[in-house]
Amino acid sequence: MENNTYLNLKNINKYFGKFHVLKDINISIKKGEFICLLGPSGCGKTSLLRIIAGLERENSGTISLENNDITNLSTRERNVGIVFQSYALFPNMTGEENITFGLKNKKLQDNKIKEILNETVKLVQLEGIAKKYPSEMSGGQMQRIALARAIAMEPNILLLDEPLSALDAKVRSKLRYEIKELQKKLKITTIMVTHDQEEALSMGDRIVVMNNGKIEQIGTPEEIYNNPSNSFVADFIGTTNIIKLDGKEIMVRPEDLTLLKSKESNLTNYRVKNIEFRGNSYRVTLNDKNNSILVDVVAKEFKKLSIKENDIMQVEITDKLSEKVG
């Protein structure tokens, strides 16, 4: 184990009956790090989060926090804060009462509880709103209350179980930024489960890509995107073209292809099948007899080329993922 490891998961295995849900999971996490557990449905990421929380028990393996074995400790003894997708707020309590519920159970003095409440409400920008009941709040406001309730307890680890998936796109984008900024400010070691690759790429200091109960790759967002360890990671993170070229299959990102109207003898001709406007760029679908490929073109270049459906274009490859993928 690395000397600067804060939370260490070693050889974690989990079975549900005969189904092997988690297979020899090993992760070392630094203090203050934001880790995203990313993968398709059923990959084991939520089961792993629940094991870290102490809500599920592993069949084998150990969990240590600051070199202390916490494998057999309860959720309360581990002092973890948990934010669920469903918010899990008490509907008969105001936002403030939800936030202070755990603090009152700790038998803190009233003035200390009020101090923590005021600080926490300010942190999540809910002054005035926190006096309302959950039924009077928007989804984003309820999620902030759930987050405030978790951080008010000053947890060793903050666990987020797809906290943004029930929100609309605009609110999700705003909260994504706010959660990341709050985490950096408080320096709380945070582990978030998500199936949203954009969420993981924008929020995680490191991403743990999982599939079928195994870890496929651990790395920074840049490492995962630009240097995927295998074809699963390359295909799951971002969009990937598989192009047949000279009898081989190569993997290329849409942004690593350039459209040309010239007639180079060494390049293949493609027909423009579809054009999708994306604001500051266009995604162009092209076909030839062997391939259907996607190319991302910035708006300025798109207008310069004056691309239309059924145009014949050529495609130049500027970078290949398959040269990096094992």
Summary of the structure (lengths in Angstrom):
residues: 326
radius of gyration: 23.8
end to end distance: 26.2
largest distance: 79.9
contacts: 997
relative contact order: 0.12
helix: 33%
strand: 33%
